[in-house]
Amino acid sequence: MQQYKEIERKAEDALNSLEGLTKASPGPYFYTRLEARISRGSKNVWDQLVFMLNRPVVAIGLALFVIAVNTTVVMQKNESSTLAEQTELTVSEEYNLASNTYLEEVTQEP
């Protein structure tokens, strides 16, 4: 019984705390701005762009496009590095160049 009275008192306290609250009202000129936007009818470029980009098909398509471009760039970079190594090897073979370093030249003198 004591517990029931305690719960009843807490409920009353909660309801009493709501006294003095007023109805929320919008800011000044809200309805005027709302009516102007509704009557305008056409959307600006940014609204149309955001609307289009929020579609899942477009978002997934853009993500796949970015992944494809990244993959292409990485593959071309790997091919160009192997091409540079092949060119260096070809030039060294053509002129019979050995890869001597300064350290090897110094150790061979004494």
Contacts in CASP RR format, 6 or more apart in sequence:
PFRMAT RR
TARGET T0000
AUTHOR 0000-0000-0000
METHOD contacts of the structure
MODEL  1
MQQYKEIERKAEDALNSLEGLTKASPGPYFYTRLEARISRGSKNVWDQLV
FMLNRPVVAIGLALFVIAVNTTVVMQKNESSTLAEQTELTVSEEYNLASN
TYLEEVTQEP
43 51 0 8 1.000
52 58 0 8 1.000
53 59 0 8 1.000
53 62 0 8 1.000
91 97 0 8 1.000
92 98 0 8 1.000
92 99 0 8 1.000
END
